[in-house]
Amino acid sequence: MKYIFVSGGVISGIGKGIATSSIALLLKSAGFKVVPMKMDPYLNVDAGTMNPIEHGEVFVLDDGAETDQDLGHYERFLNESLNKTSIATQGSIYLSVIQKERNLEYDGECVDVVTYVTEEIIKRIKEAGRSKNADIVLIEIGGTTGEYQNVLFLEANRIMKLKNPGDVAHIHITYLPVPSSIGEMKSKPAQMSVRDLNAVGIQPDILLARASRSLDQNRIKKLAISTGLEPEYIISAPDVDSIYKVPVGFEDQQLTKKLLSKLGLIEKNADLPAGRQGLKEWQGFVSKIDSALREPEGKRTVKIAIVGKYFATGDYTLSDSYISVIEAIKHAAWTQALNPEIYWVDAGKVEKNPEILKGYQGIIVPGGFGSRDIEGKIITIKYARENNIPYFGLCYGMQLATVEFARNVLGYKDANTTEIDPDTAHPVIHIMPDQEKKLLERNYGATMRLGAWDCVLSEGSGVRKLYGKKDISERHRHRYEFNNDYRQEIEKNGMQIVGTSPDGKLVEVIELKDHPFFVGTQFHPELKSRPLDPHPLFIGFIEAASKIKAS
C-alpha cells in the first residue's frame, strides 16, 4: 500500500480538500483503488457538535459518521461512498489512546505523546486503506503548516517516510499572493511555508502552487531554488470558475505521471483499450459546465434562493454551512444545461418582508436546528406554497413545511415542533422517544438518527417517478419526526405522505400534488448528489424551477 500526504501552508482554506479530491480522481482514473482520509486537528471527537459557521457543514456518511465537509468533496469527485475510517480528529485519536491506557493495553508503560499518539495516527491511516483494500491512501492534513495543532500528523508522516521511503510521498499546497499595491506575484510566503515543513523533518515531493493566476517561469524558478524541488514538480494551481476543473488542470501538467513516478508505480489503464474512461467522463461533465456558463446572461439561468440562518460571520457571508446543497444544485442544473444563480436569503429578513422572495424560480429551506428565525422560514414556505414557487425542504425544511401546513391549511395557529415549543397544543413534529432520553442526559454527540436508512416510496407519487424505483436509501441527521397523530388529517387536506420507513411508521417524504414542485424530505438528499450522478430530487426541483418565469 502506498501513502500520499497532503498539507497546506500560508493560509487556511487554501483548497487542500479539493486538491486531495482531484488527485484521488486522477489516481482512480489511472486504475488504482484510492481511499482519501482527513486528519482533522480539532479536539472534538467528531464534527457533530461543531458550529457550522466556524467549521462548515457536517457531512454524514452511510455508516452514520459525522464528518468534515471535505469528505463530501472526496465522495463527489470519486463517485464513491466512504466510511468512518476516512476521518480522524485529534480528539478521537487522544480518546482512543486514553481508553487504551485505562484498559491497561499499554501494560503499565508511561504513555507519551510521541510514539503512542503517532502510532495511533499511523494505525488509523492503515485501517482506512484496509477497509477498502486500497492501493493508495491519500491523507489530507488539516490546518496550516507551522501551527502547533497538526504537528503530530506531520510527525506520523515523517516516521512513515523514514521507515518506508519508497511508499510515501508528500504534496504541499502553498499560496502565492498578488498584492494589489504591488501588482506582482510574491513567492516568499510559499518559500517560508516549505521551510516550516522542512523544520518538522519533511521535504515535499510535489508543490501545488495556489494563486489567482498561473505561475510564470520566474516564480517557478525561484520556488525550485528555494525549496530544492525540480521545476517539473512545481504544479501551478490557479483559481478556476469551477472546482470541477481542477483535476483537468492538474492532468494538463501531468501530475498523475509525476506522482506515480515518486511512488514507483506505473499507470494501470495506460494500455487498456478503453483508456482512462473515468477521466473522459469527468471531462465531459466539465464541458457541460462550460456550456452552461457561456450561455448569454438570463437565457438559460435558474435563480434559486436558499433561505436559512447559517450565513453570516462578521461582515462576510459564508456558503460552507450548506456546501452539499450548493453542489447538488449545480450538478442538477449543469446536467440540464442551466446556469444556477444561488442567492443567500436571511430568514429573519423574510419575516419582516416576504416580498423579498419575489422573482426567485425556486426556494430551498435546508437543514438546521434551533428557534432563531424560524418564523421567517415558515413565512417563506407559505409564500412558496401559495405562489406556486417550486419548494424543496430538507430535513428541518420538511418539518417546518408540516408546521406551516398545519397552521395555515388546518387552522392550528399554534402548531409547532416541540423542538421550538415543547408545550404546543398541536405538536405536528415531535421528538423521537429514544432521543428524548438522550437530551435529558445531555448526551449530544453522535446520538441523532444518523446515516443511511431505507425508505419506501408511494406508487404514483412525483417523487417516485423522479427516483424511478420504489425502494431507496438516504442519509439522515435529526432528532425530531413527523407526528403520526396528525397524519390522517394532514393527508385528508391535501399534503401527501409519499415516503415512509419500510414499516410505515416514520414519515420520510411529503409532497403537494397540485403544485409545480413542493417536496419535503426528512433525509438529506444533497449528501448523495455527485457530479456524474446528480440526485433525482434536485433534478426534478431544478427542472420545475426552470419553467417559472424569473424577474
Secondary structure, DSSP 4 states (H G I P E B T S, - for coil): -EEEEEEE-SSSSSSHHHHHHHHHHHHHHTT--EEEEEEE--SSSSGGGS-HHHH---EEPTT--EE-THHHHHHHHHTS---GGGEEEHHHHHHHHHHHHHTTTTTTPPP-IIIIIHHHHHHHHHHHHHHTT-SEEEEEE-S-TT-STTHHHHHHHHHHHHH-GGGEEEEEEEE----TTT-S---HHHHHHHHHHHHTT---SEEEEEESSPPPHHHHHHHHHHHT--GGGEEEEE--S-GGGHHHHHHHTTHHHHHHHHTT---SSTTSTT-SHHHHHHHHHHHHHHHHHHSPTTTSEEEEEEEESTTEETTEE--GGGHHHHHHHHHHHHHTT-EEEEEEEEHHHHHH-GGGGTT-SEEEE----SSTTHHHHHHHHHHHHHTT--EEEETHHHHHHHHHHHHHTS--TT-EETTT-TT-S-EEEEE-HHHHHHHHTT--TT-SEEEEEEEEEPTT-HHHHHHTSSEEEEEEEESEEE-GGGHHHHHHTTEEEEEE-TTS-SEEEEEESSSS-EEEESS-GGGG-BTTB--HHHHHHHHHHHTSPP-
